[in-house]
């Protein structure tokens, strides 16, 4: 997004290409997960049958949210689609959330870079927006923790 602003690449084309690449990448990871159970013994040193059962149960309950939110969490991004395939998440549901999250992810990240690319010379504006973004993220996290702690009580 930043380079798009600086050298004049079409931001719409970049969003399409990034989203399609993300969809294909997670689709391959899902497929590998579907085939991957044969690569892992059920009673190995690291993985046991109860791990497979827990993964299947988790994706049965939270699979859609995991596919969408996992796209935005760096360390989880490459793992979530593999585990979804591994736990035999419904392929239609997986691809629906894979496509939706890929376009949201590509749009948010590229437009953020595009916006900051337009104000690169004005560091005061950048620092102001970083402060605002940090405040918004902190407020969301605090609200989530408060809501989550009430549901456990």
N, CA, C and O atoms as a DFTB+ gen file, in Angstrom:
612 C
 N C O
     1  1       0.810      -1.188       0.000
     2  2       0.000       0.000       0.000
     3  2       0.858       1.258       0.000
     4  3       0.561       2.226      -0.701
     5  1       1.924       1.233       0.794
     6  2       2.836       2.375       0.860
     7  2       3.487       2.612      -0.497
     8  3       3.536       3.743      -0.982
     9  1       3.982       1.546      -1.102
    10  2       4.612       1.685      -2.421
    11  2       3.605       2.089      -3.492
    12  3       3.946       2.799      -4.438
    13  1       2.368       1.636      -3.340
    14  2       1.328       2.031      -4.282
    15  2       1.174       3.544      -4.294
    16  3       1.056       4.159      -5.353
    17  1       1.176       4.129      -3.121
    18  2       1.062       5.584      -3.014
    19  2       2.313       6.277      -3.560
    20  3       2.221       7.328      -4.195
    21  1       3.470       5.687      -3.309
    22  2       4.719       6.336      -3.682
    23  2       5.035       6.226      -5.175
    24  3       5.535       7.183      -5.767
    25  1       4.750       5.071      -5.792
    26  2       5.149       4.889      -7.192
    27  2       3.961       4.763      -8.149
    28  3       4.147       4.571      -9.351
    29  1       2.742       4.873      -7.614
    30  2       1.576       4.941      -8.480
    31  2       0.986       3.617      -8.924
    32  3       0.343       3.562      -9.972
    33  1       1.181       2.553      -8.169
    34  2       0.510       1.297      -8.499
    35  2      -0.974       1.428      -8.176
    36  3      -1.355       2.162      -7.264
    37  1      -1.799       0.722      -8.916
    38  2      -3.240       0.782      -8.691
    39  2      -3.597       0.010      -7.418
    40  3      -3.377      -1.199      -7.345
    41  1      -4.142       0.696      -6.427
    42  2      -4.452       0.076      -5.133
    43  2      -5.536      -0.997      -5.268
    44  3      -5.491      -2.007      -4.566
    45  1      -6.499      -0.791      -6.154
    46  2      -7.548      -1.789      -6.372
    47  2      -6.992      -3.099      -6.905
    48  3      -7.383      -4.176      -6.455
    49  1      -6.075      -3.002      -7.868
    50  2      -5.438      -4.216      -8.398
    51  2      -4.632      -4.922      -7.316
    52  3      -4.650      -6.150      -7.222
    53  1      -3.931      -4.151      -6.506
    54  2      -3.137      -4.756      -5.426
    55  2      -4.019      -5.499      -4.429
    56  3      -3.664      -6.585      -3.971
    57  1      -5.157      -4.922      -4.097
    58  2      -6.073      -5.590      -3.159
    59  2      -6.528      -6.921      -3.751
    60  3      -6.533      -7.939      -3.058
    61  1      -6.909      -6.920      -5.030
    62  2      -7.334      -8.171      -5.674
    63  2      -6.218      -9.211      -5.664
    64  3      -6.444     -10.359      -5.283
    65  1      -5.017      -8.816      -6.081
    66  2      -3.910      -9.768      -6.150
    67  2      -3.542     -10.308      -4.770
    68  3      -3.303     -11.506      -4.617
    69  1      -3.495      -9.447      -3.781
    70  2      -3.157      -9.902      -2.425
    71  2      -4.226     -10.840      -1.869
    72  3      -3.908     -11.862      -1.261
    73  1      -5.491     -10.489      -2.079
    74  2      -6.576     -11.328      -1.575
    75  2      -6.573     -12.693      -2.266
    76  3      -6.747     -13.721      -1.610
    77  1      -6.379     -12.706      -3.564
    78  2      -6.359     -13.987      -4.294
    79  2      -5.168     -14.837      -3.839
    80  3      -5.299     -16.049      -3.667
    81  1      -4.015     -14.206      -3.646
    82  2      -2.855     -14.942      -3.144
    83  2      -3.111     -15.521      -1.760
    84  3      -2.725     -16.655      -1.476
    85  1      -3.763     -14.745      -0.900
    86  2      -4.081     -15.222       0.449
    87  2      -5.074     -16.383       0.400
    88  3      -4.935     -17.351       1.146
    89  1      -6.067     -16.288      -0.470
    90  2      -7.061     -17.360      -0.612
    91  2      -6.396     -18.644      -1.083
    92  3      -6.645     -19.716      -0.532
    93  1      -5.554     -18.537      -2.095
    94  2      -4.869     -19.721      -2.627
    95  2      -3.936     -20.316      -1.574
    96  3      -3.907     -21.532      -1.382
    97  1      -3.176     -19.461      -0.894
    98  2      -2.246     -19.947       0.122
    99  2      -2.947     -20.693       1.239
   100  3      -2.507     -21.773       1.634
   101  1      -4.041     -20.129       1.758
   102  2      -4.771     -20.814       2.823
   103  2      -5.504     -22.044       2.303
   104  3      -5.685     -23.016       3.036
   105  1      -5.928     -22.006       1.038
   106  2      -6.554     -23.196       0.443
   107  2      -5.583     -24.359       0.351
   108  3      -5.946     -25.501       0.631
   109  1      -4.345     -24.070      -0.043
   110  2      -3.313     -25.118      -0.097
   111  2      -3.029     -25.638       1.302
   112  3      -2.882     -26.844       1.501
   113  1      -2.949     -24.729       2.280
   114  2      -2.701     -25.137       3.659
   115  2      -3.840     -26.020       4.182
   116  3      -3.593     -27.006       4.876
   117  1      -5.078     -25.668       3.850
   118  2      -6.229     -26.481       4.241
   119  2      -6.132     -27.876       3.621
   120  3      -6.348     -28.883       4.295
   121  1      -5.806     -27.917       2.342
   122  2      -5.671     -29.199       1.642
   123  2      -4.572     -30.056       2.280
   124  3      -4.757     -31.256       2.485
   125  1      -3.439     -29.442       2.590
   126  2      -2.354     -30.179       3.255
   127  2      -2.809     -30.703       4.613
   128  3      -2.447     -31.811       5.008
   129  1      -3.599     -29.910       5.323
   130  2      -4.135     -30.367       6.601
   131  2      -5.058     -31.557       6.434
   132  3      -5.045     -32.474       7.255
   133  1      -5.861     -31.552       5.380
   134  2      -6.754     -32.691       5.122
   135  2      -5.957     -33.970       4.876
   136  3      -6.341     -35.051       5.321
   137  1      -4.843     -33.827       4.160
   138  2      -3.997     -34.975       3.852
   139  2      -2.992     -35.270       4.964
   140  3      -2.400     -36.349       5.000
   141  1      -2.801     -34.311       5.867
   142  2      -1.725     -34.378       6.850
   143  2      -1.883     -35.393       7.949
   144  3      -0.892     -35.782       8.566
   145  1      -3.091     -35.838       8.218
   146  2      -3.284     -36.775       9.323
   147  2      -2.520     -38.075       9.086
   148  3      -2.122     -38.753      10.034
   149  1      -2.321     -38.412       7.824
   150  2      -1.569     -39.635       7.525
   151  2      -0.076     -39.463       7.815
   152  3       0.649     -40.447       7.956
   153  1       0.387     -38.192       7.907
   154  2       1.792     -37.935       8.190
   155  2       2.116     -37.965       9.682
   156  3       3.274     -38.120      10.069
   157  1       1.090     -37.817      10.514
   158  2       1.301     -37.747      11.952
   159  2       0.713     -38.978      12.626
   160  3      -0.489     -39.221      12.510
   161  1       1.516     -39.749      13.317
   162  2       0.954     -40.885      14.048
   163  2       0.085     -40.396      15.206
   164  3       0.416     -39.414      15.870
   165  1      -1.019     -41.085      15.438
   166  2      -1.954     -40.650      16.474
   167  2      -1.379     -40.747      17.880
   168  3      -1.854     -40.050      18.778
   169  1      -0.410     -41.556      18.093
   170  2       0.187     -41.681      19.418
   171  2       1.684     -41.432      19.353
   172  3       2.474     -42.216      19.879
   173  1       2.070     -40.345      18.709
   174  2       3.471     -39.956      18.642
   175  2       3.903     -39.275      19.927
   176  3       3.132     -39.176      20.881
   177  1       5.144     -38.808      19.943
   178  2       5.672     -38.144      21.134
   179  2       5.030     -36.770      21.342
   180  3       4.811     -36.357      22.480
   181  1       4.731     -36.067      20.258
   182  2       4.172     -34.721      20.384
   183  2       2.656     -34.688      20.270
   184  3       1.997     -33.909      20.959
   185  1       2.101     -35.521      19.410
   186  2       0.663     -35.512      19.174
   187  2       0.031     -36.812      19.644
   188  3       0.545     -37.902      19.391
   189  1      -1.081     -36.674      20.325
   190  2      -1.838     -37.830      20.794
   191  2      -3.261     -37.722      20.237
   192  3      -3.679     -36.662      19.770
   193  1      -3.984     -38.818      20.293
   194  2      -5.343     -38.835      19.766
   195  2      -6.206     -37.752      20.401
   196  3      -7.063     -37.178      19.729
   197  1      -5.996     -37.464      21.682
   198  2      -6.820     -36.431      22.328
   199  2      -6.537     -35.043      21.750
   200  3      -7.408     -34.174      21.797
   201  1      -5.332     -34.815      21.203
   202  2      -5.046     -33.550      20.529
   203  2      -5.889     -33.418      19.254
   204  3      -6.443     -32.356      18.969
   205  1      -5.972     -34.509      18.502
   206  2      -6.795     -34.503      17.284
   207  2      -8.264     -34.280      17.630
   208  3      -8.959     -33.512      16.965
   209  1      -8.728     -34.956      18.676
   210  2     -10.120     -34.810      19.103
   211  2     -10.412     -33.381      19.554
   212  3     -11.466     -32.832      19.233
   213  1      -9.486     -32.780      20.295
   214  2      -9.656     -31.411      20.778
   215  2      -9.692     -30.431      19.604
   216  3     -10.488     -29.492      19.603
   217  1      -8.836     -30.649      18.611
   218  2      -8.822     -29.765      17.434
   219  2     -10.140     -29.864      16.677
   220  3     -10.698     -28.844      16.272
   221  1     -10.636     -31.066      16.485
   222  2     -11.904     -31.246      15.785
   223  2     -13.050     -30.591      16.546
   224  3     -13.914     -29.951      15.947
   225  1     -13.054     -30.753      17.875
   226  2     -14.092     -30.141      18.703
   227  2     -14.020     -28.614      18.640
   228  3     -15.045     -27.941      18.526
   229  1     -12.798     -28.073      18.717
   230  2     -12.615     -26.622      18.664
   231  2     -13.133     -26.062      17.348
   232  3     -13.861     -25.069      17.349
   233  1     -12.770     -26.680      16.218
   234  2     -13.200     -26.154      14.926
   235  2     -14.679     -26.382      14.678
   236  3     -15.293     -25.668      13.885
   237  1     -15.249     -27.358      15.342
   238  2     -16.693     -27.540      15.236
   239  2     -17.422     -26.381      15.920
   240  3     -18.462     -25.925      15.445
   241  1     -16.861     -25.908      17.046
   242  2     -17.489     -24.816      17.800
   243  2     -17.068     -23.426      17.328
   244  3     -17.899     -22.518      17.298
   245  1     -15.795     -23.236      16.958
   246  2     -15.258     -21.901      16.686
   247  2     -14.569     -21.777      15.331
   248  3     -13.811     -20.829      15.122
   249  1     -14.802     -22.677      14.430
   250  2     -14.072     -22.696      13.165
   251  2     -14.207     -21.427      12.346
   252  3     -13.210     -20.908      11.844
   253  1     -15.427     -20.917      12.203
   254  2     -15.639     -19.730      11.378
   255  2     -14.875     -18.527      11.927
   256  3     -14.185     -17.829      11.184
   257  1     -15.004     -18.293      13.232
   258  2     -14.294     -17.176      13.862
   259  2     -12.786     -17.362      13.735
   260  3     -12.052     -16.402      13.500
   261  1     -12.335     -18.589      13.889
   262  2     -10.893     -18.865      13.833
   263  2     -10.323     -18.566      12.462
   264  3      -9.231     -18.007      12.358
   265  1     -11.029     -18.921      11.422
   266  2     -10.549     -18.658      10.068
   267  2     -10.478     -17.151       9.831
   268  3      -9.490     -16.652       9.292
   269  1     -11.520     -16.430      10.232
   270  2     -11.540     -14.986      10.003
   271  2     -10.477     -14.271      10.844
   272  3      -9.664     -13.522      10.301
   273  1     -10.476     -14.492      12.147
   274  2      -9.561     -13.774      13.035
   275  2      -8.122     -14.248      12.902
   276  3      -7.190     -13.465      13.082
   277  1      -7.935     -15.530      12.586
   278  2      -6.580     -16.063      12.426
   279  2      -5.806     -15.386      11.310
   280  3      -4.576     -15.339      11.347
   281  1      -6.503     -14.869      10.332
   282  2      -5.857     -14.169       9.218
   283  2      -5.136     -12.913       9.709
   284  3      -4.151     -12.497       9.099
   285  1      -5.600     -12.310      10.784
   286  2      -5.048     -11.049      11.269
   287  2      -3.998     -11.229      12.375
   288  3      -3.402     -10.248      12.820
   289  1      -3.771     -12.449      12.813
   290  2      -2.808     -12.695      13.888
   291  2      -1.599     -13.398      13.274
   292  3      -1.663     -14.570      12.905
   293  1      -0.503     -12.661      13.174
   294  2       0.687     -13.121      12.466
   295  2       1.114     -14.553      12.732
   296  3       1.201     -15.338      11.787
   297  1       1.386     -14.930      13.985
   298  2       1.867     -16.298      14.226
   299  2       0.831     -17.377      13.919
   300  3       1.197     -18.516      13.627
   301  1      -0.449     -17.037      13.980
   302  2      -1.491     -18.036      13.711
   303  2      -1.851     -18.148      12.238
   304  3      -2.390     -19.165      11.801
   305  1      -1.552     -17.101      11.471
   306  2      -1.987     -17.026      10.072
   307  2      -1.658     -18.298       9.271
   308  3      -2.538     -18.798       8.571
   309  1      -0.441     -18.838       9.341
   310  2      -0.165     -20.028       8.529
   311  2      -0.665     -21.334       9.148
   312  3      -0.753     -22.349       8.457
   313  1      -0.991     -21.319      10.433
   314  2      -1.342     -22.557      11.136
   315  2      -2.837     -22.855      11.088
   316  3      -3.235     -24.010      10.937
   317  1      -3.660     -21.828      11.215
   318  2      -5.113     -22.015      11.339
   319  2      -5.708     -22.793      10.167
   320  3      -6.464     -23.733      10.412
   321  1      -5.411     -22.459       8.905
   322  2      -6.028     -23.234       7.819
   323  2      -5.577     -24.696       7.794
   324  3      -6.355     -25.581       7.440
   325  1      -4.320     -24.947       8.171
   326  2      -3.828     -26.322       8.224
   327  2      -4.611     -27.119       9.268
   328  3      -5.043     -28.241       9.004
   329  1      -4.790     -26.533      10.452
   330  2      -5.528     -27.212      11.518
   331  2      -6.998     -27.372      11.136
   332  3      -7.628     -28.368      11.491
   333  1      -7.547     -26.394      10.413
   334  2      -8.937     -26.518       9.950
   335  2      -9.086     -27.722       9.023
   336  3     -10.047     -28.482       9.139
   337  1      -8.150     -27.893       8.118
   338  2      -8.189     -29.057       7.236
   339  2      -7.945     -30.343       8.001
   340  3      -8.601     -31.360       7.773
   341  1      -7.003     -30.276       8.899
   342  2      -6.627     -31.422       9.728
   343  2      -7.816     -31.918      10.547
   344  3      -8.002     -33.121      10.728
   345  1      -8.623     -30.963      11.044
   346  2      -9.768     -31.328      11.870
   347  2     -11.041     -31.508      11.045
   348  3     -12.137     -31.641      11.591
   349  1     -10.877     -31.510       9.721
   350  2     -11.977     -31.760       8.785
   351  2     -13.120     -30.746       8.905
   352  3     -14.296     -31.110       8.880
   353  1     -12.751     -29.471       9.036
   354  2     -13.757     -28.414       9.012
   355  2     -14.476     -28.468       7.666
   356  3     -13.867     -28.790       6.646
   357  1     -15.745     -28.160       7.663
   358  2     -16.536     -28.171       6.433
   359  2     -15.867     -27.289       5.387
   360  3     -15.567     -26.125       5.650
   361  1     -15.634     -27.843       4.204
   362  2     -14.876     -27.135       3.169
   363  2     -15.610     -25.889       2.666
   364  3     -14.970     -24.880       2.369
   365  1     -16.936     -25.944       2.566
   366  2     -17.701     -24.784       2.119
   367  2     -17.597     -23.635       3.112
   368  3     -17.399     -22.483       2.727
   369  1     -17.732     -23.957       4.381
   370  2     -17.606     -22.947       5.425
   371  2     -16.192     -22.388       5.456
   372  3     -15.997     -21.179       5.588
   373  1     -15.206     -23.273       5.334
   374  2     -13.815     -22.811       5.329
   375  2     -13.584     -21.816       4.197
   376  3     -13.048     -20.732       4.431
   377  1     -13.977     -22.164       2.981
   378  2     -13.700     -21.283       1.848
   379  2     -14.508     -19.991       1.888
   380  3     -14.032     -18.953       1.427
   381  1     -15.712     -20.036       2.427
   382  2     -16.477     -18.793       2.574
   383  2     -15.701     -17.815       3.467
   384  3     -15.470     -16.668       3.083
   385  1     -15.298     -18.278       4.664
   386  2     -14.587     -17.398       5.599
   387  2     -13.177     -17.094       5.120
   388  3     -12.643     -16.027       5.423
   389  1     -12.574     -17.995       4.390
   390  2     -11.259     -17.749       3.798
   391  2     -11.344     -16.579       2.807
   392  3     -10.499     -15.684       2.830
   393  1     -12.341     -16.585       1.959
   394  2     -12.500     -15.534       0.948
   395  2     -12.853     -14.199       1.604
   396  3     -12.250     -13.173       1.288
   397  1     -13.821     -14.209       2.510
   398  2     -14.220     -12.969       3.185
   399  2     -13.038     -12.361       3.930
   400  3     -12.758     -11.171       3.790
   401  1     -12.344     -13.176       4.721
   402  2     -11.230     -12.649       5.524
   403  2     -10.073     -12.187       4.644
   404  3      -9.389     -11.223       4.988
   405  1      -9.844     -12.854       3.522
   406  2      -8.743     -12.451       2.637
   407  2      -8.982     -11.058       2.071
   408  3      -8.057     -10.248       2.013
   409  1     -10.211     -10.771       1.655
   410  2     -10.496      -9.450       1.102
   411  2     -10.479      -8.364       2.183
   412  3     -10.008      -7.253       1.941
   413  1     -10.989      -8.683       3.362
   414  2     -10.938      -7.702       4.456
   415  2      -9.487      -7.441       4.846
   416  3      -9.080      -6.289       4.996
   417  1      -8.712      -8.503       5.010
   418  2      -7.297      -8.396       5.395
   419  2      -6.505      -7.578       4.367
   420  3      -5.771      -6.660       4.732
   421  1      -6.657      -7.913       3.096
   422  2      -5.911      -7.207       2.049
   423  2      -6.319      -5.733       1.999
   424  3      -5.466      -4.854       1.876
   425  1      -7.605      -5.472       2.093
   426  2      -8.083      -4.091       2.029
   427  2      -7.566      -3.273       3.210
   428  3      -7.055      -2.170       3.016
   429  1      -7.689      -3.787       4.415
   430  2      -7.258      -3.053       5.608
   431  2      -5.759      -2.770       5.557
   432  3      -5.335      -1.635       5.771
   433  1      -4.968      -3.780       5.280
   434  2      -3.519      -3.601       5.307
   435  2      -3.020      -2.704       4.172
   436  3      -2.167      -1.844       4.390
   437  1      -3.539      -2.900       2.985
   438  2      -3.076      -2.082       1.872
   439  2      -3.548      -0.634       1.973
   440  3      -2.799       0.284       1.641
   441  1      -4.772      -0.424       2.426
   442  2      -5.237       0.955       2.579
   443  2      -4.503       1.675       3.702
   444  3      -4.262       2.879       3.612
   445  1      -4.143       0.950       4.763
   446  2      -3.346       1.566       5.830
   447  2      -1.997       2.015       5.272
   448  3      -1.561       3.137       5.532
   449  1      -1.339       1.151       4.512
   450  2      -0.071       1.530       3.889
   451  2      -0.237       2.664       2.901
   452  3       0.615       3.548       2.816
   453  1      -1.324       2.645       2.157
   454  2      -1.600       3.699       1.182
   455  2      -1.789       5.044       1.889
   456  3      -1.262       6.066       1.450
   457  1      -2.552       5.025       2.995
   458  2      -2.788       6.244       3.754
   459  2      -1.474       6.791       4.315
   460  3      -1.186       7.979       4.173
   461  1      -0.685       5.935       4.947
   462  2       0.571       6.403       5.522
   463  2       1.578       6.796       4.444
   464  3       2.449       7.632       4.686
   465  1       1.467       6.212       3.284
   466  2       2.322       6.617       2.175
   467  2       2.014       8.032       1.709
   468  3       2.891       8.732       1.204
   469  1       0.765       8.449       1.881
   470  2       0.392       9.798       1.456
   471  2       0.848      10.866       2.438
   472  3       0.923      12.040       2.078
   473  1       1.155      10.479       3.676
   474  2       1.567      11.464       4.685
   475  2       2.998      11.223       5.158
   476  3       3.380      11.652       6.247
   477  1       3.780      10.542       4.341
   478  2       5.121      10.144       4.755
   479  2       5.992      11.336       5.156
   480  3       6.863      11.192       6.014
   481  1       5.781      12.479       4.570
   482  2       6.596      13.639       4.902
   483  2       6.168      14.336       6.176
   484  3       6.905      15.171       6.700
   485  1       5.020      14.018       6.671
   486  2       4.496      14.711       7.838
   487  2       4.460      13.761       9.032
   488  3       3.450      13.099       9.273
   489  1       5.547      13.697       9.770
   490  2       5.668      12.744      10.873
   491  2       4.739      13.071      12.034
   492  3       4.404      12.177      12.811
   493  1       4.316      14.312      12.176
   494  2       3.381      14.651      13.241
   495  2       2.031      14.003      13.001
   496  3       1.384      13.523      13.932
   497  1       1.612      13.994      11.744
   498  2       0.336      13.351      11.415
   499  2       0.421      11.858      11.678
   500  3      -0.505      11.267      12.234
   501  1       1.534      11.244      11.278
   502  2       1.705       9.804      11.495
   503  2       1.690       9.479      12.978
   504  3       1.012       8.541      13.396
   505  1       2.426      10.239      13.781
   506  2       2.480       9.945      15.215
   507  2       1.109      10.151      15.863
   508  3       0.739       9.416      16.778
   509  1       0.357      11.148      15.391
   510  2      -0.995      11.367      15.916
   511  2      -1.885      10.159      15.631
   512  3      -2.590       9.685      16.523
   513  1      -1.858       9.654      14.384
   514  2      -2.694       8.509      14.020
   515  2      -2.253       7.232      14.715
   516  3      -3.090       6.398      15.064
   517  1      -0.959       7.066      14.920
   518  2      -0.481       5.892      15.660
   519  2      -0.992       5.950      17.090
   520  3      -1.409       4.931      17.641
   521  1      -0.965       7.134      17.698
   522  2      -1.491       7.290      19.054
   523  2      -2.978       6.994      19.129
   524  3      -3.437       6.324      20.054
   525  1      -3.729       7.491      18.161
   526  2      -5.172       7.229      18.123
   527  2      -5.431       5.737      17.938
   528  3      -6.268       5.158      18.630
   529  1      -4.717       5.120      17.007
   530  2      -4.896       3.683      16.754
   531  2      -4.557       2.877      17.998
   532  3      -5.268       1.931      18.340
   533  1      -3.475       3.246      18.676
   534  2      -3.097       2.546      19.909
   535  2      -4.171       2.669      20.973
   536  3      -4.470       1.703      21.675
   537  1      -4.756       3.860      21.096
   538  2      -5.828       4.076      22.059
   539  2      -7.059       3.254      21.736
   540  3      -7.682       2.684      22.632
   541  1      -7.414       3.190      20.461
   542  2      -8.574       2.400      20.048
   543  2      -8.337       0.912      20.313
   544  3      -9.218       0.219      20.820
   545  1      -7.155       0.432      19.971
   546  2      -6.835      -0.982      20.207
   547  2      -6.855      -1.288      21.700
   548  3      -7.384      -2.322      22.108
   549  1      -6.287      -0.406      22.519
   550  2      -6.298      -0.605      23.968
   551  2      -7.729      -0.636      24.503
   552  3      -8.050      -1.471      25.349
   553  1      -8.588       0.257      24.026
   554  2      -9.983       0.289      24.474
   555  2     -10.714      -0.994      24.095
   556  3     -11.482      -1.535      24.891
   557  1     -10.477      -1.475      22.894
   558  2     -11.110      -2.726      22.451
   559  2     -10.640      -3.893      23.318
   560  3     -11.455      -4.715      23.737
   561  1      -9.350      -3.974      23.588
   562  2      -8.819      -5.051      24.419
   563  2      -9.371      -4.997      25.842
   564  3      -9.719      -6.032      26.409
   565  1      -9.453      -3.810      26.416
   566  2      -9.999      -3.663      27.768
   567  2     -11.467      -4.075      27.794
   568  3     -11.897      -4.783      28.705
   569  1     -12.238      -3.637      26.798
   570  2     -13.648      -4.022      26.725
   571  2     -13.791      -5.530      26.572
   572  3     -14.664      -6.134      27.195
   573  1     -12.956      -6.134      25.763
   574  2     -13.018      -7.587      25.572
   575  2     -12.709      -8.317      26.873
   576  3     -13.400      -9.270      27.231
   577  1     -11.677      -7.873      27.578
   578  2     -11.313      -8.513      28.847
   579  2     -12.443      -8.361      29.847
   580  3     -12.779      -9.323      30.537
   581  1     -13.041      -7.175      29.947
   582  2     -14.142      -6.980      30.883
   583  2     -15.342      -7.834      30.534
   584  3     -15.940      -8.440      31.424
   585  1     -15.711      -7.900      29.270
   586  2     -16.820      -8.733      28.852
   587  2     -16.520     -10.209      29.051
   588  3     -17.382     -10.977      29.481
   589  1     -15.299     -10.597      28.738
   590  2     -14.919     -12.001      28.885
   591  2     -14.887     -12.424      30.353
   592  3     -15.277     -13.544      30.681
   593  1     -14.432     -11.549      31.227
   594  2     -14.357     -11.895      32.652
   595  2     -15.762     -12.002      33.250
   596  3     -15.963     -12.783      34.181
   597  1     -16.740     -11.241      32.746
   598  2     -18.109     -11.335      33.249
   599  2     -18.780     -12.636      32.834
   600  3     -19.598     -13.179      33.577
   601  1     -18.433     -13.145      31.628
   602  2     -19.049     -14.388      31.168
   603  2     -18.541     -15.585      31.933
   604  3     -19.250     -16.586      32.040
   605  1     -17.326     -15.517      32.475
   606  2     -16.779     -16.622      33.256
   607  2     -17.318     -16.620      34.678
   608  3     -17.303     -17.650      35.351
   609  1     -17.797     -15.463      35.141
   610  2     -18.282     -15.354      36.526
   611  2     -19.625     -15.986      36.711
   612  3     -20.166     -15.976      37.817
